[in-house]
Amino acid sequence: MDILSAVLLFLAGFLSGAINAVAGGGTFLTFGALTLAGVAPISANATSSIAQFPGYVTSTLAYWSDIRQMWRGVLIFCAVSAVGGLAGALILLSLDNPSFRALVPWLLIAATALFAAGPWLKPKPRGDATPARTGSLKGWLVQFVTAIYGGFFGAGMGIMMLATLGLTENGDYHRLNALKNMLSIIIAIVAIVVFVSGGVVSWLEVAFMVPGVALGGYAGVWAARRVPLWSVRAFVIAVGLFLAGYYFVTG
């Protein structure tokens, strides 16, 4: 790896961590930087998943008190997410790089559209009058499909999951966000185990990205108080469209 690629990966990790702290969507940057650095698409997807994992952990710990109150209902959701994430990761590894590369621009367009619609997909606050419950057959089935997507291609997974949980579960926004964060960890762990076992992770690139993600997450908290949210969202959408166009042109 040359110095320019190493700097690119670190900066992409830094911006990704910062953007995730403010608005989400940092996966676009890590995946895009890895592919531009010459990493094969399947390996870039797997490596990006590992680079993003520390953020899932810290987000879940921040909501730990909420999760402890609903852990019994979360167990089936966790099992469904694990199976779906496993299926998605195995589907990814069943493809070769040319086949996955052909899908990437369409996946990026779908994820970018989902990200752009994020403000309208967030669950509306329902107040304390609605009894909180966790788990239903409809909710488990929808989560299974979401987990398959998350294991296969993680960009936009959090937004998708928050939207679907808002449709199938009740409770306030923070409760649903806590559940989303925990299920993201389950999906990511299963997918990472599959990717590591399949030998598709680029560990050198991970070593340059993870410190950037960690520092960016810290800086993002500072930026969230000073940078307009719309400008961050516009930047992420522009990156997603640029990457989709890049894959259409070079594919």
C-alpha positions as CSV (number, residue, x, y, z in Angstrom):
1,M,0.0,0.0,0.0
2,D,1.3,3.5,-0.9
3,I,1.2,6.5,1.4
4,L,-1.6,8.2,-0.6
5,S,-3.9,5.1,-0.2
6,A,-3.1,4.9,3.6
7,V,-4.0,8.6,4.0
8,L,-7.1,8.2,2.0
9,L,-8.3,5.2,4.1
10,F,-7.6,7.1,7.4
11,L,-9.4,10.2,6.2
12,A,-12.3,8.2,5.0
13,G,-12.5,6.4,8.3
14,F,-12.3,9.8,10.1
15,L,-15.1,11.3,8.0
16,S,-17.2,8.2,8.3
17,G,-17.0,8.2,12.1
18,A,-17.9,11.9,12.2
19,I,-20.8,11.6,9.7
20,N,-22.2,8.6,11.6
21,A,-22.1,10.6,14.8
22,V,-24.1,13.5,13.1
23,A,-26.4,11.9,10.6
24,G,-25.4,8.3,9.7
25,G,-24.3,7.1,6.3
26,G,-20.6,6.8,6.9
27,T,-20.5,3.4,5.3
28,F,-20.7,5.1,1.9
29,L,-17.3,6.6,2.6
30,T,-15.5,3.6,3.9
31,F,-16.8,1.3,1.1
32,G,-16.0,3.9,-1.5
33,A,-12.5,4.6,-0.3
34,L,-11.7,0.9,-0.2
35,T,-12.8,0.4,-3.7
36,L,-11.0,3.5,-5.0
37,A,-7.9,2.1,-3.2
38,G,-8.1,-1.0,-5.4
39,V,-9.8,-3.4,-2.9
40,A,-12.1,-5.8,-4.7
41,P,-15.9,-5.1,-4.2
42,I,-16.7,-8.1,-2.0
43,S,-13.6,-7.5,0.1
44,A,-14.3,-3.8,0.4
45,N,-17.8,-4.6,1.6
46,A,-16.5,-7.0,4.3
47,T,-13.7,-4.7,5.3
48,S,-16.1,-1.8,5.7
49,S,-18.3,-3.8,8.0
50,I,-15.4,-4.4,10.3
51,A,-14.3,-0.8,10.2
52,Q,-17.8,0.3,11.2
53,F,-18.2,-2.2,14.0
54,P,-16.8,-0.1,16.9
55,G,-19.4,2.5,16.3
56,Y,-22.2,-0.1,16.7
57,V,-20.8,-1.1,20.0
58,T,-20.5,2.4,21.5
59,S,-24.0,3.3,20.2
60,T,-25.4,0.2,21.9
61,L,-23.6,0.9,25.2
62,A,-25.1,4.4,25.2
63,Y,-28.6,2.8,25.3
64,W,-27.8,0.0,27.7
65,S,-30.3,1.1,30.3
66,D,-33.1,1.0,27.7
67,I,-32.0,-2.4,26.4
68,R,-32.0,-3.9,30.0
69,Q,-35.7,-3.1,30.3
70,M,-36.7,-5.1,27.3
71,W,-34.1,-7.8,27.0
72,R,-36.7,-10.7,27.2
73,G,-38.5,-9.4,24.1
74,V,-35.3,-8.7,22.3
75,L,-34.1,-12.3,22.4
76,I,-36.2,-13.5,19.5
77,F,-35.3,-10.4,17.5
78,C,-31.6,-11.2,18.1
79,A,-32.1,-14.8,16.9
80,V,-33.9,-13.6,13.8
81,S,-31.3,-11.0,13.1
82,A,-28.5,-13.5,13.5
83,V,-30.1,-15.9,11.0
84,G,-30.9,-13.2,8.5
85,G,-27.4,-11.6,8.8
86,L,-25.9,-15.1,8.3
87,A,-28.0,-15.6,5.2
88,G,-27.1,-12.2,3.8
89,A,-23.3,-12.7,4.4
90,L,-23.4,-16.2,2.8
91,I,-25.3,-14.9,-0.2
92,L,-22.5,-12.3,-0.6
93,L,-19.8,-14.9,-0.5
94,S,-21.6,-17.1,-3.0
95,L,-21.1,-14.4,-5.6
96,D,-17.9,-13.6,-7.5
97,N,-16.6,-10.0,-7.7
98,P,-17.9,-9.3,-11.2
99,S,-21.4,-10.4,-10.2
100,F,-21.3,-8.3,-7.0
101,R,-19.8,-5.3,-8.8
102,A,-22.7,-5.4,-11.3
103,L,-25.1,-5.1,-8.3
104,V,-23.2,-2.4,-6.4
105,P,-24.5,0.7,-8.3
106,W,-28.1,-0.4,-7.9
107,L,-27.5,-1.2,-4.2
108,L,-25.9,2.3,-3.8
109,I,-28.8,4.0,-5.5
110,A,-31.3,2.2,-3.2
111,A,-29.2,2.9,-0.1
112,T,-28.8,6.6,-1.1
113,A,-32.5,7.0,-1.7
114,L,-33.2,5.3,1.7
115,F,-30.8,7.7,3.3
116,A,-32.3,10.7,1.6
117,A,-35.8,9.7,2.8
118,G,-34.5,9.1,6.3
119,P,-36.1,12.1,8.0
120,W,-39.5,11.0,6.7
121,L,-39.0,7.4,7.7
122,K,-38.2,8.0,11.4
123,P,-40.9,6.7,13.7
124,K,-43.1,9.4,15.2
125,P,-43.1,9.8,18.9
126,R,-46.1,8.1,20.5
127,G,-45.8,9.3,24.0
128,D,-46.2,7.4,27.2
129,A,-49.8,6.5,26.7
130,T,-49.0,3.6,24.3
131,P,-47.8,0.5,26.3
132,A,-44.4,-0.5,25.1
133,R,-44.0,-4.0,23.7
134,T,-41.3,-5.8,21.9
135,G,-41.9,-8.6,19.3
136,S,-44.6,-9.8,17.0
137,L,-44.7,-12.3,14.1
138,K,-44.9,-9.4,11.6
139,G,-42.0,-7.6,13.3
140,W,-39.8,-10.7,13.3
141,L,-40.5,-11.4,9.6
142,V,-39.7,-7.8,8.6
143,Q,-36.6,-7.8,10.7
144,F,-35.4,-11.1,9.1
145,V,-35.6,-9.4,5.6
146,T,-33.8,-6.3,6.9
147,A,-31.1,-8.5,8.5
148,I,-30.5,-10.3,5.2
149,Y,-29.9,-6.9,3.6
150,G,-27.6,-5.9,6.4
151,G,-25.5,-9.0,6.1
152,F,-25.3,-8.7,2.4
153,F,-24.7,-4.9,2.0
154,G,-24.7,-2.8,5.2
155,A,-25.1,0.7,3.7
156,G,-28.4,2.2,4.9
157,M,-29.2,-0.7,7.2
158,G,-29.7,1.4,10.3
159,I,-32.1,3.8,8.6
160,M,-34.0,0.8,7.1
161,M,-34.2,-0.9,10.4
162,L,-35.4,2.1,12.3
163,A,-38.1,2.6,9.7
164,T,-39.3,-1.0,9.8
165,L,-39.2,-1.1,13.6
166,G,-41.3,2.0,13.7
167,L,-43.9,0.2,11.6
168,T,-44.1,-3.0,13.5
169,E,-43.2,-2.0,17.1
170,N,-44.4,0.6,19.5
171,G,-42.7,2.8,22.1
172,D,-40.8,6.1,21.8
173,Y,-38.1,6.9,19.4
174,H,-35.2,6.3,21.8
175,R,-36.5,2.8,22.7
176,L,-36.7,1.9,19.0
177,N,-33.2,3.4,18.3
178,A,-31.8,1.3,21.2
179,L,-33.3,-1.8,19.7
180,K,-31.9,-0.9,16.3
181,N,-28.4,-0.4,17.7
182,M,-28.4,-3.7,19.5
183,L,-29.7,-5.6,16.4
184,S,-27.1,-3.9,14.3
185,I,-24.4,-5.4,16.5
186,I,-25.8,-8.9,16.1
187,I,-26.0,-8.7,12.3
188,A,-22.5,-7.2,12.2
189,I,-21.0,-9.9,14.4
190,V,-22.4,-12.7,12.4
191,A,-21.5,-11.1,9.1
192,I,-17.9,-10.4,10.3
193,V,-17.4,-14.0,11.4
194,V,-18.5,-15.2,8.0
195,F,-16.3,-12.7,6.2
196,V,-13.3,-13.5,8.3
197,S,-13.9,-17.3,7.8
198,G,-14.2,-16.7,4.1
199,G,-10.8,-14.8,4.0
200,V,-12.2,-11.7,2.3
201,V,-11.2,-9.1,4.9
202,S,-8.3,-6.7,4.0
203,W,-6.7,-6.4,7.4
204,L,-4.1,-3.8,6.5
205,E,-6.8,-1.5,5.3
206,V,-8.8,-2.1,8.6
207,A,-5.7,-1.1,10.5
208,F,-5.6,2.3,8.8
209,M,-9.4,2.9,9.0
210,V,-10.4,1.9,12.5
211,P,-8.3,4.7,14.2
212,G,-9.8,7.2,11.9
213,V,-13.3,6.0,12.6
214,A,-12.7,6.2,16.4
215,L,-11.3,9.8,16.2
216,G,-14.0,10.8,13.7
217,G,-16.7,9.6,16.1
218,Y,-15.3,11.8,18.8
219,A,-15.0,14.8,16.5
220,G,-18.5,14.2,15.2
221,V,-20.0,14.9,18.6
222,W,-18.3,18.3,18.5
223,A,-19.3,18.9,14.9
224,A,-22.9,18.0,15.6
225,R,-23.3,21.1,17.6
226,R,-21.9,23.4,14.9
227,V,-22.5,21.9,11.4
228,P,-26.0,22.1,10.0
229,L,-27.5,18.6,9.6
230,W,-28.8,19.3,6.1
231,S,-25.2,20.0,4.9
232,V,-24.0,16.6,6.2
233,R,-26.9,14.8,4.7
234,A,-26.3,16.5,1.4
235,F,-22.7,15.5,1.4
236,V,-23.5,11.8,2.1
237,I,-26.1,11.8,-0.7
238,A,-23.6,13.3,-3.1
239,V,-21.1,10.7,-2.2
240,G,-23.6,7.9,-2.7
241,L,-24.6,9.2,-6.1
242,F,-21.0,9.7,-7.1
243,L,-20.1,6.1,-6.2
244,A,-23.1,4.8,-8.0
245,G,-22.1,6.8,-11.1
246,Y,-18.5,5.6,-10.8
247,Y,-19.6,1.9,-10.8
248,F,-22.0,2.4,-13.7
249,V,-19.3,4.0,-15.8
250,T,-16.5,1.6,-14.8
251,G,-18.6,-1.6,-14.5
